[in-house]
Amino acid sequence: MRTKMVRILNDLRLKHKLLITYIVVVMLPVLIVGGAVTSYFRQQAMDRAIVQTTNDVQKIKTQLANMLRVPTDLSNTFMFDKKLEKMVTTSYPSVFELTKAYLDYDDFKDNVRLYRGISAIRFYYDNPTLINNLELIPLDEATRSTVWHKRAMESKSIGWFYIADEVDVPVRKLSLVRQIPFPEHRASGVLMVVLDQEELNRMLRQEQFETLIFDEQGYIVAGKDPRLVGKTIDELDYGIDLHQQPNGAHKMDIQGEPSYLVIEDLLPESSMNGLKIVSVFATKAIVKGANQVSVLGLLFILLVLLIALLFVYIVSFLMTNRLLRLSRHFNRLALGDLAVVSSVDGNDEIGQLSRQFNYMVESINLLMNQVVEKTEQNNSLEIAQREIKLKMLASQINPHFLFNALESIRMNAHMKGEKEIANVVRLLGKLMRKNLEVGRDQITLKEELEMVRSYLEIQKFRYEDRLNYELIIDRKLEGIRMPPLIIQPLVENAVVHGVENKEVGVHVQLRIHAVDDHAEIVIQDDGIGMALERLEEVRRSMAEAQTAVNNRIGLSNVQQRLTMTFGDMHGLSISSEYGQGTVISFTIPLKREKI
């Protein structure tokens, strides 16, 4: 799939590549980012509106709770008002006595005048001698059957109701309703504290969105729009049951438009029921400003993109035109016109390519002249190579003669009882045969150790007591494979430099053991060692692999073959101290991935 896509892109013209790159790299990301930013601002505006509305509803809740505290305190006062108890429980013999009592009792009027949020105070009691003066009202069957009166008589708690019953003098306002018991008379009345409608509406008048308050029966008791007071919440056709909605912000469709609804419950202290505060706003109204900004931003982005597209088109046209001119020069060169000169100007990559083209033509002309000279040299080399092949064939015959001669010497020495000489000749022949077989890329550690042992035995015969050696080998490692002639040259260096430079001789130790996931090979001698300057020179020589050119089997050659086979981390490590000896070590990985 990846190769197919690369092939398709390579087949496109440069102009089309630039246009596609512009669309993919510039246009699409800009449009995506613009859409994301627009969506972000819309959401931010919506979140701010929700937070603001929630705060406003909380503020209204606090104000309403404070407003309801006044009638609550008044009801607590009248709960223990003996003057009120005497007023309503007295059986009056005449209208004159009743009128006189009414004139003496002015507590209701005083509290209405004192508190701005109170519109009226009424008390309902079953006393036939009372006359309805809009404050003290005798009970009748119509009043007994009202919901608010029944609820008040069933509970000792405060009730909050919008009074919408068709009684003689309907209130049609939010009212506190509470049972006032008279234990001495074994009777109870109902106190009604009517709230001022204008004060309720004033709390909602400054709200940004449609806000209203309704009671548990669904009657709207206050609203930003005063015309809604007295209607039920179901008449607003919100399409949902607001009584069942929990507190908080809710996203829903109201009258076919996406909207948000913020609801908060208010349950005053010592009350049997409470009120709900609702604020509604349409999403469209909130994001209108953000949409206008988004449209202007989108138009600006499109204008910038069109200008950029025009610029890309002009640049692509100029580039392709210059490339076509350069292509025509290449065609002339391909047809053999070595006098062609590119005239494409500019300091950009195409201009540099044009100048490189001219340099290339000059180089081709120069190379054409050199080819003629080299042809004669190649003919001479071909003759020399034929002579080398003949010498190589001859070199294959000489070793067989040498092995036969060594074998004859060994047999002659053995027959004469010179067993030590015969053994040394046998080891020499074996060592020479192994050296001639090193054309293989890999040998086993066991085969390499056979050459090392043969070499050490020969040198032991030569130097006698001046050479001592010790081989400490982990037999489990003899099967690992390695390049040939790696250990033997290192042992040879230790023997030659140690014996020749030290009168008392040298002790050479070869240790091979496993360490973690690799085999460690250590060649240690107690020879004369090297001074620091000489050690640095040897290390530098190994790093530069100087002896690789003349194919000598030295430290640099061993270093080069180790790093080429196993990697840089498995190269030679040399430490030496003058007068103390030298230690050379390297590692071979026990597990290698097959290439």
Secondary structure as UniProt FT lines:
FT   HELIX           2..11
FT   HELIX           14..22
FT   HELIX           23..27
FT   HELIX           28..79
FT   HELIX           82..89
FT   HELIX           95..104
FT   HELIX           107..114
FT   TURN            116..117
FT   STRAND          118..125
FT   TURN            128..129
FT   STRAND          136..138
FT   HELIX           141..144
FT   HELIX           147..154
FT   STRAND          158..162
FT   STRAND          174..182
FT   HELIX           183..185
FT   STRAND          187..195
FT   HELIX           197..205
FT   STRAND          210..215
FT   TURN            216..217
FT   STRAND          219..223
FT   HELIX           226..228
FT   TURN            229..230
FT   HELIX           233..236
FT   HELIX           242..244
FT   STRAND          248..254
FT   TURN            255..256
FT   STRAND          257..266
FT   TURN            269..270
FT   STRAND          275..282
FT   HELIX           283..334
FT   TURN            335..336
FT   TURN            338..339
FT   HELIX           349..395
FT   TURN            396..397
FT   HELIX           398..415
FT   TURN            416..417
FT   HELIX           419..436
FT   TURN            437..439
FT   STRAND          443..444
FT   HELIX           445..463
FT   HELIX           464..466
FT   STRAND          467..473
FT   HELIX           475..477
FT   TURN            478..479
FT   STRAND          481..482
FT   HELIX           487..500
FT   TURN            503..504
FT   STRAND          506..515
FT   TURN            516..517
FT   STRAND          518..525
FT   HELIX           532..544
FT   HELIX           546..548
FT   TURN            549..551
FT   HELIX           555..566
FT   HELIX           568..570
FT   STRAND          573..577
FT   TURN            578..580
FT   STRAND          581..589
//
